[in-house]
Structure formats: C-alpha cells, structure tokens
Amino acid sequence: MMRPISRGCAFMRPRQPTWFIALRTLFVATLFTAFWVGGLSYVRVFDGSLQLPDWLPPVGLVAALAGGILCLSCVILFTVRGRGTPAPYDPPRVFVAGGPYRHCRNPMLLGFCIMLAGLAMTLQSPAAVAFAILVFVLGHLMVVAYEEPHLRKSFGQPYLDYCRRVPRWLPLAALGRGRAVGDKPSVTKGT
C-alpha cells in the first residue's frame, strides 16, 4: 500500500530521478553505518578481561548477515518505492507498507540492530553487545517520540490502520492470527 504524502510534509518537492535519490541514500546509509559501527569498535576498550564464549562468533556472523540483508532491503524499498531516504530530514514521499514492512513497522532499525549485535558477538565483546542494546533502546525512543507522531500527521488514517495491523517490533507476534497484537477480533452479526 503506497500513498503520496498529501499533508504535514514541509519538504514536498517534484519527482526526482531514482538515481539521484539512490545517491542521497547511499551517502546517508554510509555515514550512519560508519558512525554506529565505529562506536561499536570504540566501546571494546571497556571489555577489560571479559570475553564472550568461543562459539558465539559464527552465530554473530549469521545474525550480522541476516540483519544487514533485512536493513538493506528496507533501504532499497525506501529509495525505489518511497522515493526518499532513511534520513528523517529526507524521508520517503510515499507511504511504504510492503516487503518487510508488512510484518513489522520498523524492520530497517530492527535489521540494523540485529546486524550491530551480530558484529558485537563476532568480536566477542560484552561492551559492544551492550552498545548494540543501547542503540536499539535509543532507536525505540526515537520511533515512539518522533517517527510515529510524524507519520500519523503525514499519512493520517492509512498509517493508523497500518499500526493496528502490524506490530512495531516483533513480526512473530501477529503470525497465525492474521492481525497485530492488540487488535480486537472481528465480530460478525448472527454468530
């Protein structure tokens, strides 16, 4: 389900070529990833003599790859379908609710945090794992305090309906029920 922003967006602009949006996305994604992965490397100085188990690096590598693929697929969707970047100052112009967004409202951030936690496990660094958890908590606070109110204002009822159908973080919460956690079952007359 895609819907152009019709209200609440101060930076509405004419349609731009996909290659130009992709270039902006590449720039933003590179800086964002370098900043947080650099932070992950920096906090390792706080490990001291603590080290995670030897069996954890392969698990971390799988998690980092899976999270990176999820995050990358969301970035591509934002660029191609949403006509914008993941940056709050240059958001998608079209509401994106397909792909991974059918199962989870924040798969890009979830994938990024899984990737970061996977890298931390690969490094066998307790401080880096704690850092990845901190990044997730900060991301959650940003989603609740800024992103969701902005999306409600920008997209209105379609976004509210989407929030009722799709859970914020855990895609498994809605499996098997065809609805998101907190949705009330439908009631039909005569039953």
PyMOL commands that set and color helices and strands:
alter all, ss='L'
color gray80, all
select helices_A, chain A and resi 18-46+56-80+99-102+107-122+126-155+157-165+171-174
alter helices_A, ss='H'
color red, helices_A
deselect
rebuild
show_as cartoon
